[in-house]
């Protein structure tokens, strides 16, 4: 539920309200379709898709034999190929006919996140189990640096895997274009910003979960609800901020938004920043549990009690949430179900079917922090 327009606001927040109303939408700073610089000028599958009015997945299926494609789409793609001068990558086509029974679990982050982020471990374990049930193997790769990215793409392009589970991709990443141009079956964990029409993906309902958490804080009597948002070049960061914004309604104010990188340290810094802006904050929604833990540490340091003075909500429901003091109210994501769905969708795409987006529901878990 949105907060009603009649609620009192912090004096410094109210002073910014007029400027806020004419400001550019915070999310518009991050366009949905970001193309990496330096793309080659030769026609690509993306050009063919744009010229024919179909997705790149459909173009790929036409190039692989036209299975699961309507007659109209087939004709449109063939005409677009002629018009754009696209040259078929015969090497990629030959690789597509071979099977290795292996799948790449490609983490688009630096290696340390394998150990720092418990969500990745859950996804990795679930995907490995789901692939094992199909007599398939998982190959773990990271692509958080230029060198790692090159090694990963070279390995994948050489035909060592049948497909890719792409984890934690960022908008503007140079990973997706070569994978799609080479027609590598790929499924994204999270909405692939700018590539929604080209890739199958599995995502939790981040927006709905954030909206539910913010509404829960409002319904508990909190009136000055701030947020510490995640990175806006990720789908989770954008969607959770959007859900918070929708729940706040007319009371949304950018001065009550701090930005973090999902780390505990950024939650600590974000909470300090928010306290300096408005002393009357009585609740904060952090876009993941680690940032919520950092926020709680900053509140303790400032002599503020959780939840008596300020309520705190998180997101993910990692093991950390229940172990905090007080225990953290959070939004549970269905990571195990997501990993199973990722594998199911990828196998369908490998088999030439048209994978669709799958959005899974989240659950509010109430504990002591609110």
C-alpha positions as CSV (number, residue, x, y, z in Angstrom):
1,X,0.0,0.0,0.0
2,X,1.2,3.5,-0.7
3,X,1.7,6.0,2.1
4,X,-1.0,8.6,2.1
5,X,-0.1,12.1,1.0
6,X,-1.0,13.5,4.4
7,X,1.8,11.9,6.4
8,X,4.4,14.4,7.8
9,X,7.9,14.4,6.2
10,X,11.3,15.4,7.4
11,X,11.9,19.2,7.0
12,X,15.0,18.6,4.9
13,X,13.1,16.0,2.8
14,X,10.2,18.4,2.3
15,X,12.6,21.1,1.1
16,X,13.8,18.8,-1.6
17,X,10.3,17.7,-2.7
18,X,9.9,20.4,-5.3
19,X,13.2,19.8,-6.9
20,X,12.5,16.1,-6.9
21,X,9.3,16.5,-8.8
22,X,11.2,18.0,-11.8
23,X,14.2,15.7,-11.5
24,X,15.0,12.9,-13.9
25,X,13.7,9.5,-12.8
26,X,16.6,7.8,-11.0
27,X,16.1,4.7,-13.1
28,X,16.3,6.5,-16.4
29,X,20.0,7.1,-15.8
30,X,20.4,3.5,-16.7
31,X,18.9,2.8,-20.1
32,X,17.4,-0.7,-20.6
33,X,19.3,-1.4,-23.9
34,X,23.0,-0.7,-23.5
35,X,25.3,-1.9,-26.2
36,X,29.0,-2.3,-25.4
37,X,31.3,0.0,-27.4
38,X,33.5,-1.2,-30.2
39,X,31.0,-3.6,-31.8
40,X,32.1,-4.8,-35.3
41,X,30.3,-3.4,-38.3
42,X,29.7,-6.7,-39.9
43,X,26.0,-7.7,-39.8
44,X,25.1,-9.8,-36.8
45,X,22.2,-11.8,-35.6
46,X,21.0,-8.7,-33.8
47,X,20.8,-6.8,-37.1
48,X,18.9,-9.7,-38.7
49,X,16.5,-9.8,-35.8
50,X,15.9,-6.0,-36.0
51,X,15.3,-6.1,-39.7
52,X,12.9,-9.0,-39.6
53,X,11.0,-8.0,-36.5
54,X,11.6,-11.2,-34.5
55,X,13.9,-12.1,-31.6
56,X,17.4,-13.3,-31.9
57,X,16.4,-16.7,-30.6
58,X,14.0,-17.0,-33.6
59,X,16.8,-16.0,-36.0
60,X,19.1,-18.6,-34.4
61,X,16.5,-21.3,-34.8
62,X,16.1,-20.4,-38.5
63,X,19.9,-20.6,-39.0
64,X,19.9,-24.0,-37.2
65,X,17.2,-25.5,-39.5
66,X,14.0,-23.7,-39.0
67,X,12.6,-26.0,-36.3
68,X,9.8,-24.5,-34.1
69,X,9.5,-21.4,-36.3
70,X,6.4,-20.3,-38.1
71,X,6.3,-19.9,-41.9
72,X,5.9,-16.2,-41.6
73,X,8.9,-15.8,-39.3
74,X,11.0,-18.1,-41.5
75,X,10.3,-15.9,-44.5
76,X,10.9,-12.7,-42.7
77,X,14.3,-13.9,-41.4
78,X,15.4,-15.2,-44.8
79,X,14.5,-11.9,-46.4
80,X,16.4,-10.0,-43.6
81,X,19.5,-12.1,-44.1
82,X,19.5,-11.2,-47.8
83,X,18.9,-7.5,-47.1
84,X,21.5,-7.1,-44.3
85,X,24.2,-9.2,-46.0
86,X,24.6,-11.4,-42.9
87,X,27.1,-14.2,-43.3
88,X,26.3,-17.5,-41.6
89,X,29.0,-18.6,-39.1
90,X,29.5,-22.1,-40.3
91,X,31.9,-22.9,-37.5
92,X,29.2,-22.0,-34.9
93,X,26.7,-24.0,-36.8
94,X,28.9,-27.1,-36.8
95,X,29.5,-26.7,-33.1
96,X,25.7,-26.5,-32.5
97,X,25.3,-30.0,-33.9
98,X,27.7,-31.6,-31.4
99,X,26.8,-32.5,-27.8
100,X,29.2,-32.5,-24.8
101,X,26.6,-33.1,-22.1
102,X,28.2,-30.2,-20.2
103,X,26.9,-26.8,-19.3
104,X,28.8,-23.7,-18.2
105,X,27.8,-22.0,-15.0
106,X,29.1,-18.6,-16.0
107,X,29.3,-16.0,-13.2
108,X,29.7,-12.5,-14.6
109,X,31.5,-11.4,-11.4
110,X,35.0,-11.6,-9.9
111,X,35.9,-14.9,-8.2
112,X,35.6,-13.7,-4.6
113,X,31.8,-13.6,-4.9
114,X,31.8,-17.4,-5.2
115,X,32.8,-17.4,-1.5
116,X,31.3,-14.0,-0.4
117,X,27.7,-14.4,-1.7
118,X,25.8,-17.4,-0.3
119,X,23.1,-17.1,-2.9
120,X,25.5,-18.1,-5.6
121,X,26.5,-21.2,-3.7
122,X,22.8,-22.2,-3.5
123,X,22.3,-21.6,-7.2
124,X,25.4,-23.6,-8.0
125,X,24.5,-26.5,-5.8
126,X,21.0,-26.7,-7.2
127,X,22.1,-26.4,-10.8
128,X,24.7,-29.1,-10.4
129,X,22.1,-31.4,-8.9
130,X,19.5,-30.7,-11.6
131,X,22.1,-31.3,-14.3
132,X,23.2,-34.5,-12.6
133,X,19.7,-35.8,-12.7
134,X,19.9,-35.5,-16.5
135,X,23.4,-37.1,-16.7
136,X,24.9,-33.7,-17.6
137,X,27.9,-32.0,-16.0
138,X,28.5,-28.4,-14.8
139,X,31.6,-26.4,-15.5
140,X,32.1,-23.4,-13.3
141,X,33.5,-20.3,-14.9
142,X,33.9,-16.6,-13.8
143,X,34.0,-13.5,-16.1
144,X,34.5,-10.6,-13.8
145,X,37.7,-9.4,-15.5
146,X,38.7,-9.0,-19.1
147,X,41.1,-11.9,-18.9
148,X,38.6,-14.2,-17.3
149,X,35.9,-13.1,-19.8
150,X,38.2,-13.9,-22.7
151,X,39.1,-17.3,-21.3
152,X,35.5,-18.2,-20.7
153,X,34.2,-17.1,-24.1
154,X,37.1,-18.8,-25.9
155,X,36.3,-22.0,-24.0
156,X,32.6,-21.8,-24.7
157,X,33.1,-20.9,-28.4
158,X,35.3,-24.0,-28.8
159,X,32.3,-26.2,-28.3
160,X,33.2,-27.6,-24.8
161,X,29.7,-26.9,-23.5
162,X,26.2,-27.3,-24.9
163,X,24.9,-24.1,-23.3
164,X,25.4,-21.4,-20.7
165,X,23.7,-20.6,-17.4
166,X,24.5,-16.8,-17.1
167,X,24.6,-15.6,-13.5
168,X,24.6,-12.0,-12.3
169,X,24.9,-10.3,-15.6
170,X,25.2,-6.5,-15.7
171,X,23.7,-4.2,-18.3
172,X,26.3,-3.2,-20.9
173,X,28.3,-6.3,-20.3
174,X,30.2,-7.5,-23.4
175,X,29.4,-11.1,-22.6
176,X,26.0,-11.6,-24.3
177,X,26.7,-10.3,-27.8
178,X,29.3,-12.9,-28.8
179,X,27.3,-15.7,-27.1
180,X,24.1,-14.8,-29.1
181,X,26.0,-14.1,-32.4
182,X,27.5,-17.6,-32.1
183,X,24.1,-19.0,-31.3
184,X,25.2,-20.5,-28.0
185,X,22.1,-21.7,-26.0
186,X,22.0,-19.3,-23.0
187,X,19.6,-18.8,-20.1
188,X,20.0,-15.9,-17.7
189,X,19.4,-15.9,-14.0
190,X,17.6,-12.6,-13.6
191,X,16.1,-10.4,-16.3
192,X,18.8,-9.7,-18.9
193,X,18.6,-5.9,-19.3
194,X,18.3,-5.0,-22.9
195,X,18.1,-8.6,-24.0
196,X,14.6,-9.6,-22.7
197,X,13.4,-10.5,-26.2
198,X,16.5,-12.5,-27.0
199,X,17.1,-14.7,-24.0
200,X,15.1,-17.0,-21.9
201,X,15.5,-16.2,-18.2
202,X,14.4,-17.1,-14.7
203,X,13.8,-14.4,-12.1
204,X,12.2,-13.9,-8.7
205,X,9.5,-11.3,-8.5
206,X,12.0,-8.7,-7.1
207,X,9.6,-5.8,-7.7
208,X,6.7,-7.5,-5.9
209,X,8.9,-8.6,-3.0
210,X,10.3,-5.1,-2.5
211,X,6.8,-3.6,-2.7
212,X,5.6,-6.1,-0.1
213,X,8.4,-5.3,2.3
214,X,7.9,-1.6,2.0
215,X,4.2,-1.9,2.5
216,X,4.8,-4.1,5.6
217,X,7.0,-1.3,7.1
218,X,4.3,1.2,6.4
219,X,1.5,-0.9,7.8
220,X,3.5,-1.3,11.0
221,X,3.2,2.4,11.6
222,X,6.5,3.6,10.0
223,X,6.3,6.9,8.1
224,X,9.8,7.9,7.1
225,X,10.9,4.8,5.2
226,X,14.3,4.9,3.5
227,X,16.0,2.4,1.3
228,X,19.5,1.2,0.5
229,X,19.3,0.1,-3.2
230,X,21.4,-2.4,-5.0
231,X,23.4,-1.7,-8.2
232,X,21.2,-0.3,-10.9
233,X,23.0,-2.1,-13.7
234,X,21.5,-5.3,-12.4
235,X,17.9,-6.4,-12.8
236,X,17.6,-7.1,-9.0
237,X,18.8,-3.6,-8.1
238,X,16.5,-1.9,-10.5
239,X,13.4,-4.0,-9.7
240,X,13.7,-3.8,-5.9
241,X,14.1,0.0,-6.1
242,X,11.1,0.1,-8.4
243,X,9.0,-1.9,-6.0
244,X,10.0,0.4,-3.1
245,X,9.1,3.4,-5.2
246,X,5.7,2.0,-6.1
247,X,4.9,1.2,-2.5
248,X,5.9,4.7,-1.3
249,X,3.7,6.3,-3.9
250,X,3.4,10.1,-3.4
251,X,5.8,9.9,-0.5
252,X,8.7,8.7,-2.6
253,X,11.7,11.0,-2.3
254,X,15.1,10.5,-3.8
255,X,16.8,11.9,-0.7
256,X,15.7,8.8,1.2
257,X,17.5,6.6,-1.3
258,X,21.1,5.5,-0.7
259,X,23.0,3.2,-3.1
260,X,25.1,0.2,-2.3
261,X,26.8,-2.7,-4.0
262,X,25.2,-5.6,-2.0
263,X,28.1,-5.7,0.5
264,X,27.8,-5.3,4.2
265,X,30.2,-2.3,4.1
266,X,28.0,-0.5,1.6
267,X,25.0,-1.0,3.8
268,X,26.9,0.5,6.7
269,X,27.9,3.5,4.6
270,X,24.4,3.9,3.1
271,X,22.8,3.9,6.6
272,X,25.3,6.6,7.8
273,X,24.5,8.7,4.7
274,X,20.7,8.4,5.3
275,X,21.0,9.4,9.0
276,X,22.9,12.5,8.0
277,X,20.2,13.5,5.6
278,X,17.2,13.0,7.8
279,X,17.2,12.3,11.6
280,X,13.5,11.3,11.5
281,X,13.9,8.1,9.5
282,X,12.1,5.3,11.3
283,X,12.5,2.4,8.9
284,X,15.0,1.3,6.2
285,X,14.6,-1.4,3.5
286,X,17.9,-2.7,2.3
287,X,18.0,-4.5,-1.0
288,X,19.8,-7.6,0.4
289,X,20.5,-9.1,3.8
290,X,24.2,-8.2,3.8
291,X,23.4,-4.5,3.3
292,X,20.8,-4.8,6.0
293,X,23.4,-6.2,8.4
294,X,25.7,-3.3,7.6
295,X,22.8,-0.9,8.2
296,X,22.1,-2.4,11.6
297,X,25.7,-2.1,12.6
298,X,25.6,1.6,11.7
299,X,22.4,2.1,13.8
300,X,24.0,0.4,16.8
301,X,27.0,2.7,16.5
302,X,24.7,5.7,16.4
303,X,23.0,4.6,19.6
304,X,19.7,3.7,17.8
305,X,17.7,0.6,18.6
306,X,16.3,-1.9,16.1
307,X,13.3,-2.0,15.8
308,X,12.3,0.4,18.6
309,X,13.8,3.5,16.9
310,X,14.3,2.3,13.3
311,X,12.9,-0.9,11.8
312,X,15.1,-2.7,9.3
313,X,14.0,-5.0,6.4
314,X,16.3,-7.1,4.1
315,X,16.0,-9.2,1.0
316,X,17.0,-12.8,0.1
317,X,16.6,-14.6,3.4
318,X,20.1,-16.0,3.6
319,X,21.3,-17.8,6.7
320,X,22.6,-14.4,7.9
321,X,19.1,-13.1,8.3
322,X,18.1,-15.4,11.1
323,X,21.5,-15.2,12.9
324,X,21.4,-11.4,13.3
325,X,20.5,-9.7,16.6
326,X,17.7,-8.9,16.4
327,X,16.8,-11.4,13.7
328,X,16.1,-9.8,10.3
329,X,12.7,-9.5,8.6
330,X,13.4,-10.2,5.0
331,X,12.0,-11.4,1.7
332,X,12.7,-15.0,0.8
333,X,13.8,-15.8,-2.7
334,X,13.2,-19.3,-4.1
335,X,16.9,-20.0,-5.1
336,X,16.6,-23.7,-5.2
337,X,13.5,-23.6,-7.4
338,X,15.3,-21.0,-9.6
339,X,18.2,-23.3,-10.2
340,X,15.9,-26.2,-11.2
341,X,14.0,-23.8,-13.6
342,X,17.3,-22.5,-15.1
343,X,18.4,-26.0,-16.0
344,X,15.0,-27.0,-17.3
345,X,14.8,-23.9,-19.6
346,X,18.4,-24.3,-20.8
347,X,17.8,-27.9,-21.8
348,X,14.7,-26.8,-23.8
349,X,16.8,-24.1,-25.6
350,X,19.5,-26.6,-26.3
351,X,16.9,-28.8,-27.9
352,X,15.8,-26.0,-30.1
353,X,12.6,-24.9,-28.3
354,X,11.7,-21.3,-27.6
355,X,12.3,-20.8,-23.9
356,X,10.2,-18.2,-22.2
357,X,10.6,-16.0,-19.1
358,X,9.8,-17.6,-15.8
359,X,9.0,-15.3,-12.8
360,X,8.8,-17.0,-9.4
361,X,7.0,-15.6,-6.3
362,X,8.8,-14.3,-3.2
363,X,7.7,-14.6,0.5
364,X,7.8,-12.1,3.3
365,X,9.5,-13.6,6.4
366,X,8.7,-11.6,9.5
367,X,11.2,-11.6,12.4
368,X,12.3,-9.3,15.2
369,X,13.8,-6.3,13.2
370,X,10.4,-4.9,12.3
